[in-house]
């Protein structure tokens, strides 16, 4: 029997990712309501699914046909909208990453979901990718100690992150969008924090699997026109996080490289906003041998919705503690990176 899904948000991710994913899982889910924040985009998206549309979240949360809520709004709204969905009696929620922007909000959301028994999944699709599970299994089976991790992201421009850069910096007016003053430490710190929690968040739960305890952010800097470079130590592992969005740049790349005492793993995730199957995993040995793992047709977007169905139907437990720890880990890195920039630790 299908469950009715109400989607809060009508941005590119909803149209390109969640609606096609839910259409693939039509035996489990049916989109019945889409709400925007006043853009008017919800009506066009809802028409694709024969769903209702509205502005704001009140009508959607009051809709009795909405059994599951997908929170796909801008990150700063996630925590409050999850809390509103729980208060409205909705007992299954998929929240796009990040779950929250502050430690206090993360605590409040997890506490509310745990007390109400609400099934909760955070849409960190890389972490749900079957190829990532395969990579973790290799690391455990091979027995090599993880020494280094690097995550390199090169993407074409994305309007959402341009807005983060031009509007989230201190004292920016929404009506004017000048380039940020990268020489101003507070501006750079604010932008990098937003980008870590909005873009880098894709890989931070996977990073926590490998390096679970943040020790120090050694350096952090903003990379114009939109990006960051961060070096940190966590759990005895040296980590580099780098991201940049360049118009007319090279083909998109989203690669995690894991160096161990025995070999090196490359995990190439598909670019955002496409359905291209699972990540590609390659293992390089010191002798020059390369082993490639097979890719799956299903991607992490499908897997995260399957996980929500399993949690809602009590087939799998809700991993409140892991979701909670992932949220705090990401916020810790974002806060520490911002503070490093303020203190001048940029190289």
C-alpha angles and dihedrals in degrees: 000000000000123000121220114245125204115198120207106203134036104208130128093281092059095050097040101036121013100042094048090045093051090047088058089053096046091138089065107027140034123188106230105163137023124188130192131190095246102298093114092228094115094073094058093045092046091053089062090061101032088247133143120256133206144161121252123007104273098085092045094050091047092051108108091205090064107091097156127040123208111199105206100153127119112301096252090064099048101092096046092047094049088051090049091051091051091048089051090057099254108150103192125053135173108196120193115232130310105044091202141351097222137042091240093055092046090053092048094050096048092045092051094047093046094049093048095041091237115170106236131188125174112214100238090146095183089060090052093048110118089222090062090055088050091051092050091050090053091051092051095043094046093051096214117146114244108240106165139017127187128182115195120187123183115173140161116255118290120199093220093062093043086059090050090054097046101036107032096056114101117277095006118147117223091223094059125050110193121167109270120256100248090188090065106088094207092052092047092046093051094048094047092049090052092047094049091053094041104037110010089049089081090077106027097091088052090047090052088057088060103031107022102174123059110219106169143343102223096188141354133178140166115249114209139258088026124330149070144233118211132175121193145158120229129170091346091306124120110225133192121191118188131169134167136170113208128176110232092009131139123298115295115276130185108176134165114194119194119193117199135175088260108035146334128262126204118197113188111193120201114257117267122274096028135098103224104144126254128333121278116245123199128179120207119196125201089251092061098257116144123201121190122200118217118259123232125229092230120075133208093269091064091042094054092053090048087052091053091051091051092049093046091051092046091243089124128023120249107252097221094159093051093046089048093049092047091053094050092045092054093046091048091054093045092049094045092048091051091049092049089056092049089052093049098250094142101136 
